[in-house]
Amino acid sequence: MTDPRAGAGTYTYTSKPRAPGQPDPLELQKQQQARRRAQARKRAQQLLRPRTPEPVEGRKHVDVQTELYLEEIADHIIEVDMECQTDAFLDRPPTPLFIPAKTGKDVATQILEGELFDFNLEVKPMLEVLVGKTIEQSLLEVMEEEELADLRASQYAYEEIRNVELAEVQRLEEQERRHQEEKERRKQQQWEMVHKRNETAQKISARAFAQRYLADLLPSVFDSLRNSGYFYDPIERDIEVVFLPWLMNEVEKTMEYSMIGRTVFDMLIRKVVERRLNTYESKEDRLPPVASEDRNGLKDSEAVMNPSVTTLQAQRSLLDRDNPQAPTQERKPMEEGELLSQEEQEMRETVGKEEPPQPEGTWEQ
């Protein structure tokens, strides 16, 4: 018996033979890498070296010596022309297959027929186990199917009973719902009826109260409006607004004129009396003095108490002095009447001259 996974012999790797005159690829690769490194180094040096800015348009840069003393360059550099020819481009060789290195030793074994086991003898217990397990699994499946059938039958019966009970419950719930709705509807109707009854009673009471209140309100409103002056008699209003103010104004003017006349009349009387008093005093100064001092004191007191008597006495003394032959008792009434008539005439003349004229349309009191 052989195993296809086991192999005999050793494995060796042989590379592809190189043509004569062909360079080694490894050497070519090393040369290319060295060339690239040199070019990169040169570019880096050029970048690091400070560069002169580009010339402006129309000019160019020229190399100039910057030493302190100018020197003539007489050295000539030896120049030699050299040529070189690069090799032709070589294709990259194919990548060899990866073969891992062997780690052990190759060993071969030969197994003859009948050396390992007897098939008929060894397969019998395995076959018994397989058949027993299959029969047992079949019996379990049959029992499970019967049990599932019983469960389905009992479930179907339970569902039928449950459906009947659910239908009965739904019927009872629907009946209870209808009873509850009927109860709520009756309660709502009763509440609406009571509410309407209360509302009607309130409306009736409000109407009665409004009628009772308005019965006294309208007359009181009209009375208040009439008292406030919104309803009035046009003739009475005309008298109150036009005639009475004009009448009061005219009465005030008349009273003012009367007061002015009285004041002027009093001033005139006072002025005349003062003038007469001064005249009588000047005339008394010319008369001889009276013998008795008591009589003078009495006369002074009487003059102070009653100036009119003093004035009459002074007038009598003047008349007696002018006409000493006439008796005193006979001239007394005449002198008093003459003095009074003269004073009244003077006062009337003065009042007639200074009293202001009464305005037209005034009422005389």
Sequence and secondary structure as in RCSB ss.txt:
>XXXX:A:sequence
MTDPRAGAGTYTYTSKPRAPGQPDPLELQKQQQARRRAQARKRAQQLLRPRTPEPVEGRKHVDVQTELYLEEIAD
HIIEVDMECQTDAFLDRPPTPLFIPAKTGKDVATQILEGELFDFNLEVKPMLEVLVGKTIEQSLLEVMEEEELAD
LRASQYAYEEIRNVELAEVQRLEEQERRHQEEKERRKQQQWEMVHKRNETAQKISARAFAQRYLADLLPSVFDSL
RNSGYFYDPIERDIEVVFLPWLMNEVEKTMEYSMIGRTVFDMLIRKVVERRLNTYESKEDRLPPVASEDRNGLKD
SEAVMNPSVTTLQAQRSLLDRDNPQAPTQERKPMEEGELLSQEEQEMRETVGKEEPPQPEGTWEQ
>XXXX:A:secstr
   TT   S          TT   HHHHHHHHHHHHHHHHHHHHHHHHS       TT        SSS      
                            S        TTSS  HHHHHHHHHHHHHHHHHHHHHHHHHHHHHHHH
HHHHHHHHHHHHHHHHHHHHHHHHHHHHHHHHHHHHHHHHHHHHHHHHHHHHHHHHHHHHHHHHHHHHHHHHHHH
HHHTSS  HHHHHIIIIIHHHHHHHHHHHHHHHHHHHHHHHHHHHHHHHHHHHHHHHHHHHS   S HHHHHHHH
HHHHH HHHHHHHHHHHHHHHH  SS HHHHHHHHHHHHHHHHHHHHHHHHHHHS    TT    
